[in-house]
Amino acid sequence: MTISAPETAVRTVELTVSGMTCAACSARVERTLNKLDGVRASVNYATERATVQVPDELADDVLVERVRKAGYTAEIRGEEDPGTGFARVRDLRRRLVVAALLAIPLGNLSITLALVPRLRFPGWELLCLVLAVPVVFWSALPFHRATLRNLRHRSSSMDTLVSIGVPASFAWSAWSAFSGGTGPGYWIGFGPTAAGADAIYLDVAAGVTTFLLAGRYFESRSRRSAAGLLAALEAMAAKDVRVSRDGVELMVPIGELAVGDLFVVKPGESIAADGVVDSGLSTVDVSAVTGEPVPAEVGAGDRVIGASVNRDGRLVIRATAVGAHTQLAQMTALAERAQARKAAVQRLVDRICAVFVPAVLGVAALTLAGWLVTGAPARDGFAAAVAVLIIACPCALGLATPTALMAGVGRGAQLGILIKGPDALEASRSVDTVVLDKTGTVTTGKMTVTDCRPADGFTVPEVLRFAGAVEAGSEHAIATAVVTAARAGLPGLPPVEGFCALPGLGARGEVDGHEVLVGNTRLLADRGIPVPADLAKGLAAAESEGATAILVAVDGRVAGCLVIRDVVKPSARAAVDALHALGLRTVLLTGDNAAAARAVADEVGIPDVRAGVLPAEKAQVIEALRAGGARVAMVGDGINDGPALATADLGMAMAKGSDIALRSADVVLVREDLRVVPDAIRLADRTLRIIRGNLVWAFGYNVAAIPLAALGLLNPLIAGAAMSLSSVLVVSNSLRLKDFGRADRRAA
């Protein structure tokens, strides 16, 4: 008999990690944390966050201490000083300013004197050394600190390359200045220098430091800008709320608002929490939360979303969700968790970066040895080795994927598209079939009276009045549709007496002294009430199209019939057309009968219909499509869609659907507009294309640049500028996703 050990409870801890300077650093922190028993960590260099799954019995302090021993600093997310990030950026800016102010005169002086020997004066080399010292030893201090930390832990990073190359350039120049070296000159990118210009390497040391600091400074600002897309979501949340208590309105911190509290929102104010309008009438701008461009009209009984803006009326709202349970908070949490997860391609990049720096150090050593063995001047071999060290820094590789993911996930959240992780983006790349659930996805999910046909001797208002009065006593979905239609066209409904629900048939009651029956043909047949031929024909036609038709009889005589449908969403046709324009196949999936499904499919332009599918069979349909070679995206919203969403290659759930559907989906669609489905697929495709472009540039850059540097065709100064530029280009390319949806809609 085998006794299995009880499973250890696991929780998730998020850390903010400081001190990482490249992807090799994040890989080291990840390895360090994963050495702890029962710990699974994922560290994201771009977001400076670690998501760690730990056993319940392991204290958070152990994680922080383990990261500290690895040479970095860590804090539990939420406990960190919010000014730390700004302080790092300010420190980089100060060091960059000092480096630039000294490197510019140093460069002009050294280059001018190198090229024009007659302008040289006694001690010019010493002056260059004095100008270079603050740059090499103070401005470049972040690189040196990181290198010393790495040495203590027997590791290396891109800082190692810089910290070796820059001081080496300074040391060579100092030796040359004090030894009186008068070499024949060497290539600086556009021609040979005059003899005795060895001090030109001070210009290289200062220039490389300046370029690298500039690259890191603008990279940090750009990364903050990419992460700022999600910070903007958090910033939309209200800080204070006007609570109504005992008829008195009080401004209190948002943390004091509880579920069930009434709060007041005046025109122009942000709605503090999710809730239901208790009283008032207004229009609400939800564009910042759901991406819906048209303001929604709301009144008593309507749901409202926290962080949307009340435009013109005074609303009293009863809170239904507060704090972390609001839709805005869940949107932000989903997007942040998506950033913490790594794409498969990023995991590959991390592995490459972990061995990249040691390999570059080896190449630099071989480069120097190769030049010396061939009899070349030592300074030429030294220049080539330094250029290899500087050009090969893998910053662009480490930033290629996470910055694009940050920008893509953040922009999606702004548009009402919540991407749970990079695996969803990768799945979308190969999707060729989109399966749409009918009820609640393609249709509104709410029954609506679409036609009222009175019999001879009756009018439309009379039919609606009698039917609405009786159905007001019922809670059936069809009854709700009838009452809604009646109240929309009439000033009020008369009371009903003697109401009686007739299960499977309809309902009866007395209205203004008249006996009224509302129900199907069987109800009237049981009562011996004949249906006029023209109404019977219209009734049959409506039912053949999948609609529901009910009859209204007054005092034993048919007064008319009502046609009720689950109407198609206004955006459904445009969404399906957009999917077809992307080259995707569409399938309508429903448990309804074939006639109803076919009518909806024809209306929106879906050629393939799978009707009469039981809830348990939906996942089987998805599996069958996949078995046939299709890569399937499933769009649904109900409890019965959960298994199908989980089975599909890409699950997409409407935000107002069931909790099971939302948990099963890879992408949550917040906007009511169904065109968000093609938008989500296009955003995923755009993000992946930018990631691939970033990686092609980053890999191609290093593959091409290292041989050029080793052959002496790249001056170290040019190499430093090119390395910094590559990181900035990668981040800037990723930030183009911030404009997704604007130009695309104009083009559409």
C-alpha positions in Angstrom: 0.0 0.0 0.0 1.4 3.4 -1.0 0.7 6.4 1.1 1.1 9.6 -0.9 2.4 12.6 0.9 0.0 15.4 1.4 0.3 18.3 -1.1 2.0 21.4 0.3 -0.1 24.5 0.1 1.4 27.0 -2.3 1.0 30.8 -2.4 2.3 33.5 -4.8 4.6 36.2 -3.7 5.6 39.2 -5.9 8.9 40.9 -5.4 10.3 44.1 -6.8 14.0 43.4 -7.7 16.5 46.3 -8.0 20.0 46.3 -9.4 19.4 44.1 -12.5 21.1 45.6 -15.5 20.5 43.0 -18.2 18.8 39.7 -19.0 21.7 37.8 -17.5 21.0 39.4 -14.1 17.3 38.3 -14.2 18.4 34.8 -15.1 20.7 34.7 -12.2 18.1 35.9 -9.7 15.7 33.3 -11.1 18.2 30.5 -10.7 19.0 31.7 -7.1 15.3 31.6 -6.1 14.6 28.3 -7.8 17.3 26.6 -5.7 15.0 26.9 -2.7 12.9 23.8 -2.0 9.4 24.0 -3.4 10.0 27.4 -5.0 9.2 28.3 -8.6 10.2 31.8 -9.7 9.9 33.8 -12.9 11.9 37.0 -13.0 11.2 39.7 -15.6 14.0 42.1 -16.3 11.9 44.7 -18.1 9.4 45.0 -15.3 11.9 44.4 -12.5 9.5 42.0 -10.9 9.7 38.4 -9.7 6.7 36.2 -9.4 7.4 33.4 -6.9 5.3 30.4 -6.0 6.4 29.3 -2.5 5.2 26.8 0.1 3.1 28.4 2.8 5.6 27.6 5.5 8.4 29.6 3.7 8.7 33.1 5.0 8.8 36.0 2.5 12.0 37.3 4.2 13.8 34.2 3.1 13.2 35.2 -0.5 14.3 38.8 0.0 17.5 37.6 1.8 18.3 35.1 -1.0 18.0 37.8 -3.6 20.2 40.1 -1.4 22.9 37.4 -1.2 22.9 37.2 -4.9 23.9 40.8 -5.0 20.6 42.5 -5.7 17.9 44.1 -3.6 14.4 42.9 -3.3 11.2 44.1 -1.6 7.8 42.6 -1.2 5.6 44.2 -3.9 3.5 46.9 -2.3 6.0 47.6 0.4 8.6 49.2 -1.8 9.3 52.9 -1.7 7.4 54.4 -4.7 10.2 56.9 -5.2 12.9 54.3 -5.7 12.4 54.1 -9.4 12.5 57.8 -9.8 15.7 58.0 -7.7 17.4 55.5 -10.0 16.5 57.5 -13.1 17.7 60.7 -11.4 21.0 59.1 -10.5 21.5 57.9 -14.0 20.7 61.4 -15.3 23.3 63.0 -13.0 26.0 60.6 -14.0 25.1 61.1 -17.7 25.3 64.9 -17.4 28.7 64.7 -15.8 30.0 62.3 -18.3 28.7 64.3 -21.2 30.0 67.6 -19.9 33.5 66.1 -19.6 33.5 63.8 -22.6 32.7 66.6 -25.0 35.7 68.8 -24.3 37.8 65.6 -23.8 36.8 64.3 -27.2 37.4 67.6 -28.9 40.7 68.1 -27.3 42.1 64.6 -27.8 40.8 64.2 -31.4 42.0 67.7 -32.4 45.5 67.1 -30.9 45.7 63.6 -32.3 45.0 64.8 -35.8 46.9 68.2 -35.6 50.2 67.5 -33.9 51.3 71.2 -34.2 48.6 72.2 -31.7 49.9 69.9 -29.0 51.3 71.5 -25.8 53.3 70.1 -22.9 51.1 68.1 -20.5 48.1 67.7 -22.9 48.0 64.0 -22.2 47.8 64.7 -18.4 45.0 67.2 -19.0 43.1 64.5 -20.9 43.6 62.1 -18.0 42.3 64.5 -15.5 39.1 65.1 -17.5 38.6 61.4 -17.9 38.9 60.4 -14.3 35.4 61.5 -13.1 33.8 59.8 -16.1 35.6 56.5 -15.8 35.5 56.2 -12.1 32.3 58.0 -11.0 30.0 58.2 -14.0 30.7 54.5 -14.8 30.5 53.5 -11.1 27.1 51.6 -11.7 29.0 49.3 -14.1 31.9 48.8 -11.8 29.6 48.0 -8.8 27.7 45.5 -10.8 30.9 43.8 -11.9 32.3 43.5 -8.4 29.0 42.0 -7.3 29.2 39.5 -10.1 32.8 38.6 -9.2 31.8 37.9 -5.6 29.2 35.4 -7.0 31.4 34.0 -9.7 29.2 35.3 -12.5 29.2 37.9 -15.2 26.8 40.2 -17.0 26.9 43.0 -19.7 28.3 45.3 -16.9 31.4 43.0 -16.8 32.1 43.7 -20.5 31.8 47.5 -19.9 33.7 47.5 -16.6 36.6 45.7 -18.3 36.6 47.6 -21.5 36.4 51.2 -20.1 39.1 50.9 -17.4 41.3 49.0 -19.8 41.1 51.9 -22.3 41.9 54.4 -19.5 44.8 52.2 -18.3 46.3 51.9 -21.8 46.0 55.7 -22.2 47.6 56.4 -18.8 50.5 54.1 -19.6 51.0 55.6 -23.0 50.9 59.2 -21.6 53.5 58.5 -18.8 55.7 56.2 -21.0 55.8 58.8 -23.8 54.5 56.3 -26.4 54.9 57.7 -30.0 53.4 55.0 -32.1 52.7 55.5 -35.8 49.0 56.2 -35.3 46.0 53.9 -35.9 42.5 53.7 -37.5 39.7 55.6 -35.7 36.9 55.0 -38.1 37.6 57.5 -40.9 41.4 57.4 -41.3 44.7 57.0 -39.4 45.8 59.3 -36.6 49.1 61.2 -36.5 51.9 59.6 -34.6 51.9 59.8 -30.8 48.1 60.0 -30.5 47.8 57.0 -28.0 45.8 59.2 -25.6 42.9 59.0 -28.0 41.8 56.0 -25.9 40.7 58.4 -23.2 38.1 59.7 -25.6 37.0 56.1 -26.2 36.7 55.5 -22.4 34.7 58.6 -21.8 32.7 58.4 -25.0 31.7 54.8 -24.4 30.7 55.5 -20.8 28.6 58.5 -22.0 26.8 56.5 -24.7 26.1 53.5 -22.4 24.8 55.8 -19.7 22.6 57.6 -22.2 21.3 54.3 -23.5 20.5 53.0 -20.0 18.9 56.3 -19.0 16.6 56.5 -22.1 16.0 52.7 -21.8 14.9 53.2 -18.2 12.6 56.1 -19.1 11.1 54.1 -22.1 10.5 51.0 -19.9 8.7 53.2 -17.4 6.6 54.6 -20.3 5.7 51.0 -21.4 4.9 50.0 -17.8 3.0 53.3 -17.5 0.2 51.9 -19.7 -0.8 49.8 -16.7 0.0 52.5 -14.2 -2.5 54.6 -16.1 -5.2 52.0 -15.3 -4.4 52.1 -11.6 -4.4 55.9 -11.7 -8.0 55.9 -12.9 -9.2 54.5 -9.6 -10.8 57.0 -7.3 -9.0 58.0 -4.1 -12.1 59.4 -2.3 -15.8 58.7 -2.5 -18.9 60.8 -1.5 -20.8 58.3 0.7 -24.5 58.9 1.6 -25.2 58.0 5.2 -28.4 58.8 7.0 -29.2 61.4 4.3 -25.8 63.1 4.8 -23.1 63.1 2.1 -19.6 62.6 3.5 -16.2 62.5 1.6 -14.3 59.5 2.9 -11.2 57.6 1.6 -12.1 54.9 -0.9 -10.9 52.2 1.5 -13.8 52.9 3.8 -16.4 52.2 1.1 -18.2 48.8 1.7 -20.4 46.6 -0.4 -24.0 47.8 0.0 -23.0 51.4 0.7 -24.8 54.2 -1.2 -22.4 56.8 -2.8 -23.1 59.9 -4.8 -21.4 60.8 -8.1 -21.8 64.3 -9.4 -21.4 65.3 -13.1 -17.7 65.2 -14.2 -16.7 62.8 -11.4 -15.3 59.3 -11.6 -17.4 56.5 -10.3 -15.6 55.1 -7.3 -16.6 51.4 -7.5 -18.7 48.9 -9.4 -22.4 49.2 -8.5 -26.0 49.5 -9.5 -27.7 52.9 -9.9 -30.2 53.4 -7.1 -31.5 56.7 -8.4 -30.7 59.3 -11.0 -30.3 59.5 -14.7 -27.1 60.3 -16.7 -24.7 59.2 -19.4 -21.5 57.5 -18.4 -18.3 57.5 -20.3 -16.8 54.0 -20.1 -14.2 54.4 -22.8 -11.2 54.5 -20.4 -12.3 51.1 -18.9 -13.9 49.1 -21.7 -12.9 50.9 -24.8 -16.5 51.6 -25.8 -16.5 54.9 -27.6 -20.2 55.8 -27.1 -21.3 56.9 -23.6 -23.9 54.7 -22.1 -27.2 56.0 -20.7 -27.9 54.7 -17.2 -30.8 55.0 -14.8 -32.2 53.2 -11.8 -31.3 49.5 -11.9 -28.4 49.8 -14.4 -25.0 48.4 -13.7 -22.0 50.9 -13.7 -18.3 50.2 -13.7 -15.8 51.8 -11.4 -13.5 54.4 -12.9 -15.9 55.3 -15.7 -16.9 59.0 -15.7 -20.3 60.4 -15.0 -21.0 63.1 -17.6 -24.1 65.1 -16.9 -26.5 63.8 -14.2 -26.3 63.2 -10.5 -26.3 59.5 -9.6 -26.8 57.6 -6.4 -25.1 54.2 -6.7 -25.2 51.2 -4.4 -21.7 49.5 -4.3 -21.6 45.9 -5.5 -17.9 45.4 -5.7 -15.1 47.4 -4.0 -11.3 47.3 -3.8 -9.6 44.4 -5.4 -13.0 43.0 -6.5 -13.8 45.8 -8.9 -13.6 45.2 -12.6 -10.8 47.8 -12.9 -8.7 46.2 -10.2 -9.2 42.7 -11.8 -8.2 44.2 -15.2 -5.0 45.6 -13.7 -4.2 42.4 -11.8 -4.7 40.3 -14.9 -2.5 42.5 -17.0 0.2 42.6 -14.4 0.1 38.8 -14.1 0.4 38.6 -17.9 3.6 40.7 -17.7 5.1 38.4 -15.0 4.7 35.3 -17.2 7.3 34.6 -19.9 6.9 33.8 -23.5 8.6 30.7 -24.7 10.8 32.8 -27.0 11.9 34.9 -23.9 12.9 31.8 -22.0 15.1 30.9 -24.9 16.6 34.4 -24.9 17.3 34.1 -21.2 19.2 30.9 -21.7 21.3 32.4 -24.4 22.1 35.6 -22.4 23.2 33.4 -19.4 26.1 32.0 -21.5 26.5 35.0 -23.8 28.8 37.2 -21.6 31.3 34.4 -20.8 31.5 33.6 -24.5 32.1 37.3 -25.4 34.9 37.5 -22.8 36.5 34.4 -24.4 36.1 36.0 -27.9 37.7 39.3 -26.7 40.7 37.3 -25.2 41.1 35.3 -28.4 40.8 38.5 -30.5 43.7 40.2 -28.5 45.8 37.0 -28.7 45.1 36.6 -32.4 46.3 40.1 -33.2 49.4 39.7 -31.1 50.2 36.3 -32.6 50.0 37.8 -36.2 52.5 40.5 -35.2 50.1 43.4 -35.3 50.8 46.4 -33.0 49.6 45.8 -29.5 47.3 48.9 -29.5 45.5 47.5 -32.6 44.8 44.2 -30.9 43.8 46.0 -27.8 41.4 48.3 -29.7 39.8 45.3 -31.4 39.4 43.4 -28.1 37.8 46.5 -26.4 35.4 46.9 -29.3 34.3 43.3 -28.9 33.6 43.8 -25.3 31.6 47.0 -25.9 29.6 46.0 -29.0 28.5 42.6 -27.6 26.4 43.8 -24.6 23.2 41.8 -24.8 20.8 44.5 -23.6 18.8 44.5 -26.8 18.3 40.7 -26.5 17.0 41.1 -22.9 14.6 43.8 -23.8 13.3 42.5 -27.1 10.4 40.4 -25.7 9.4 41.9 -22.4 9.1 45.5 -23.6 6.8 44.5 -26.4 4.7 42.3 -24.1 4.4 45.3 -21.6 3.3 47.6 -24.4 1.0 45.1 -26.0 -0.7 43.9 -22.8 -1.0 47.5 -21.5 -2.5 48.8 -24.8 -4.9 45.8 -24.8 -6.1 46.7 -21.3 -6.8 50.2 -22.4 -8.9 48.9 -25.3 -10.8 46.4 -23.2 -8.7 43.4 -24.1 -7.2 41.6 -21.1 -4.5 39.2 -22.2 -3.7 36.8 -19.4 -0.2 35.9 -20.6 2.3 35.7 -23.5 1.1 32.1 -24.2 -2.2 33.6 -25.4 -0.3 35.9 -27.8 1.7 32.9 -29.1 -1.4 30.8 -29.5 -3.1 33.6 -31.6 -0.2 33.4 -34.1 -1.5 30.2 -35.6 -5.2 30.5 -35.1 -7.2 29.9 -38.3 -10.7 29.2 -37.0 -12.8 31.3 -34.7 -15.8 29.5 -33.0 -18.4 31.9 -31.7 -21.0 30.9 -29.1 -24.5 32.2 -30.2 -26.4 33.3 -27.1 -24.8 36.1 -25.2 -21.9 36.4 -27.6 -23.2 36.9 -31.1 -26.6 37.8 -29.7 -27.5 40.0 -26.7 -28.6 37.0 -24.6 -31.8 38.9 -23.8 -35.2 38.2 -25.3 -36.7 41.2 -27.1 -40.1 41.8 -28.8 -39.4 42.4 -32.4 -42.9 42.4 -33.8 -46.5 42.9 -32.7 -49.3 41.8 -35.0 -52.8 42.7 -34.0 -55.9 40.8 -35.1 -58.9 42.5 -36.6 -60.6 44.9 -34.1 -57.4 45.4 -32.0 -54.5 47.8 -32.1 -50.8 47.3 -31.3 -51.0 49.4 -28.1 -54.0 47.4 -26.9 -52.2 44.1 -27.5 -49.1 45.3 -25.7 -51.3 46.7 -22.8 -53.1 43.5 -22.2 -50.1 41.2 -22.6 -47.8 43.5 -20.5 -50.3 43.7 -17.7 -50.6 39.9 -17.4 -46.9 39.2 -17.9 -45.9 41.7 -15.2 -46.8 39.0 -12.7 -44.2 36.5 -14.2 -40.4 36.3 -13.9 -39.9 34.3 -17.1 -37.4 35.7 -19.7 -40.2 35.9 -22.3 -42.5 37.7 -19.8 -39.7 40.2 -19.1 -39.3 41.0 -22.8 -43.1 41.5 -23.2 -43.3 43.8 -20.1 -40.2 45.8 -21.3 -41.8 46.3 -24.8 -45.2 47.4 -23.2 -43.6 49.9 -20.8 -41.5 51.4 -23.6 -44.6 52.2 -25.7 -47.2 53.0 -23.0 -47.4 55.5 -20.1 -48.3 52.7 -17.7 -49.8 49.3 -17.2 -53.1 48.5 -15.5 -53.1 46.1 -12.5 -53.8 42.4 -13.1 -56.2 40.4 -10.9 -56.4 36.7 -10.5 -53.0 36.1 -12.1 -52.1 32.5 -12.7 -49.0 31.0 -14.3 -49.7 28.0 -16.6 -46.5 26.1 -16.8 -45.6 25.1 -20.3 -48.5 27.1 -21.7 -48.4 30.7 -20.6 -50.4 32.8 -18.1 -53.8 34.2 -17.5 -55.3 37.1 -15.5 -58.0 39.7 -15.5 -57.2 43.2 -16.8 -59.9 45.9 -16.6 -62.5 43.3 -16.2 -61.4 41.3 -19.3 -60.1 37.8 -19.1 -56.7 37.7 -20.8 -54.6 34.7 -21.9 -51.0 35.0 -23.0 -49.3 31.9 -24.3 -48.7 29.4 -27.1 -51.1 27.8 -29.6 -51.6 24.8 -27.3 -53.0 27.1 -24.6 -55.5 28.6 -26.9 -56.4 25.2 -28.4 -57.1 23.8 -24.9 -59.5 26.7 -24.4 -61.1 26.2 -27.9 -60.1 29.6 -29.2 -59.4 29.6 -32.9 -56.4 31.4 -34.4 -57.1 33.6 -37.5 -55.4 32.2 -40.6 -53.2 35.3 -41.3 -51.9 35.2 -37.7 -51.3 31.4 -37.8 -49.3 31.9 -41.0 -47.2 34.6 -39.5 -46.7 32.6 -36.4 -45.4 29.6 -38.4 -43.0 31.8 -40.4 -41.6 33.4 -37.2 -41.0 30.0 -35.6 -39.4 28.6 -38.7 -36.8 31.4 -38.4 -36.0 30.4 -34.8 -38.1 33.1 -33.1 -40.6 32.6 -30.3 -44.2 33.6 -31.0 -46.9 34.0 -28.3 -50.6 34.7 -28.7 -52.8 37.1 -26.8 -56.5 36.4 -26.3 -59.0 38.7 -24.7 -62.4 37.3 -23.6 -62.1 34.2 -25.7 -60.9 36.0 -28.9 -57.4 36.3 -30.3 -56.2 39.9 -30.0 -52.8 39.4 -31.7 -49.4 37.8 -31.5 -46.0 38.9 -30.4 -42.7 37.8 -32.0 -39.8 37.5 -29.6 -36.2 37.0 -30.5 -32.8 37.0 -29.0 -31.5 39.8 -31.2 -28.1 39.9 -32.8 -25.7 42.4 -31.4 -25.3 45.4 -33.7 -21.6 44.9 -34.0 -21.8 41.2 -34.8 -21.9 41.5 -38.7 -18.9 43.9 -38.7 -17.0 41.6 -36.4 -17.5 38.6 -38.5 -16.6 40.5 -41.7 -13.4 41.7 -40.0 -12.5 38.1 -39.0 -13.0 37.0 -42.6 -10.9 39.8 -43.8 -8.1 38.4 -41.6 -8.4 35.1 -43.5 -10.1 33.3 -40.6 -12.8 30.7 -40.8 -15.8 31.3 -38.6 -18.2 28.8 -36.9 -21.4 29.4 -35.0 -21.9 27.0 -32.0 -25.1 26.8 -30.1 -27.5 24.5 -28.3 -30.5 26.1 -30.1 -32.4 24.4 -32.9 -31.0 24.5 -36.4 -33.6 27.0 -37.7 -32.7 29.6 -35.0 -29.0 29.1 -35.5 -29.2 29.3 -39.2 -31.2 32.5 -39.1 -28.6 34.1 -36.8 -25.7 32.8 -38.9 -27.2 34.1 -42.1 -27.8 37.5 -40.5 -24.1 37.9 -39.5 -22.5 36.0 -42.4 -21.2 32.9 -40.7 -21.2 30.0 -43.2 -20.6 27.1 -40.8 -23.2 26.3 -38.1 -23.1 23.7 -35.3 -26.6 23.6 -33.8 -28.3 21.5 -31.1 -25.0 21.0 -29.3 -25.5 20.2 -25.6 -23.3 22.1 -23.1 -21.2 19.0 -22.4 -20.6 18.5 -26.1 -19.2 22.0 -26.9 -15.7 21.0 -25.9 -16.0 17.9 -28.1 -16.8 20.1 -31.1 -13.7 22.1 -30.4 -11.6 19.0 -30.0 -13.0 17.6 -33.3 -12.0 20.8 -35.1 -8.5 20.6 -33.7 -8.2 17.0 -34.6 -9.0 18.0 -38.2 -6.0 20.3 -38.2 -7.6 23.5 -37.3 -6.1 25.9 -34.8 -9.2 27.1 -32.9 -10.1 30.3 -31.0 -13.3 30.0 -29.0 -15.4 33.0 -28.0 -18.0 32.5 -25.3 -19.5 33.8 -22.1 -21.6 31.2 -20.3 -21.0 28.5 -17.7 -21.4 25.9 -20.4 -18.6 27.5 -22.4 -15.9 27.0 -19.8 -14.8 23.5 -21.0 -14.8 24.6 -24.6 -12.8 27.7 -23.8 -10.2 25.6 -22.0 -10.1 23.1 -24.8 -9.5 25.7 -27.6 -6.0 26.8 -28.6 -7.1 30.3 -27.6 -10.1 30.9 -25.3 -11.7 34.4 -25.4 -14.5 35.2 -22.9 -16.8 38.2 -22.8 -16.3 40.0 -19.5 -20.0 40.0 -18.5 -20.0 36.2 -18.8 -19.8 33.6 -16.0 -16.9 33.3 -13.6 -16.1 29.9 -15.0 -15.9 31.2 -18.5 -13.6 34.0 -17.4 -11.3 31.7 -15.5 -11.1 29.3 -18.5 -10.3 31.9 -21.0 -6.8 33.2 -22.1 -8.2 36.5 -23.2 -11.0 38.5 -21.5 -13.0 40.9 -23.7 -14.3 43.8 -21.7 -16.0 45.8 -24.4 -19.6 44.9 -25.4 -18.7 45.6 -29.0 -18.1 42.2 -30.7 -15.5 43.8 -32.9 -13.1 43.5 -30.0 -12.6 39.9 -31.1 -10.8 40.7 -34.4 -9.1 43.6 -32.5 -7.7 41.2 -30.0 -6.4 38.8 -32.7 -4.9 41.8 -34.6 -3.2 43.1 -31.4 -1.7 39.7 -30.6 -0.4 39.4 -34.2 1.0 42.9 -34.1 2.7 42.3 -30.7 4.3 39.0 -32.0 5.5 40.7 -35.2 7.2 43.4 -33.1 8.8 40.8 -30.8 10.1 38.9 -33.9 11.4 42.1 -35.4 13.1 43.0 -32.1 14.8 39.6 -31.9 15.9 39.7 -35.5 17.5 43.1 -34.9 19.1 42.1 -31.6 20.4 38.7 -32.8 21.5 40.1 -36.2 23.2 43.1 -34.6 25.3 40.9 -32.3 26.1 38.3 -35.0 27.2 40.9 -37.4 28.9 43.3 -35.0 31.2 40.9 -33.1 33.2 39.7 -36.1 33.5 43.3 -37.4 34.9 44.4 -34.0 37.2 41.4 -33.8 38.6 42.2 -37.3 39.4 45.8 -36.1 36.7 47.4 -38.3 34.9 49.1 -35.5 36.4 51.7 -33.2 35.4 51.1 -29.6 33.7 54.5 -29.5 31.5 53.7 -32.4 30.8 50.2 -30.9 29.5 51.8 -27.7 27.2 54.2 -29.5 25.9 51.3 -31.7 25.3 49.1 -28.6 23.3 51.8 -26.8 21.4 52.7 -29.9 20.3 49.0 -30.4 18.6 49.0 -27.0 16.9 52.3 -27.5 15.7 51.1 -31.0 14.2 47.9 -29.5 12.3 49.7 -26.8 11.1 52.4 -29.2 9.9 49.8 -31.6 7.9 48.1 -28.8 6.3 51.4 -27.8 4.8 51.7 -31.3 2.1 49.4 -29.8 0.8 52.3 -27.8 -0.8 53.6 -31.0 -2.5 50.3 -31.9 -6.2 50.7 -32.6 -5.9 54.4 -33.7 -4.3 54.1 -37.1 -5.8 50.7 -37.6 -9.3 52.0 -37.2 -8.6 54.9 -39.5 -7.3 52.4 -42.1 -10.4 50.2 -41.6 
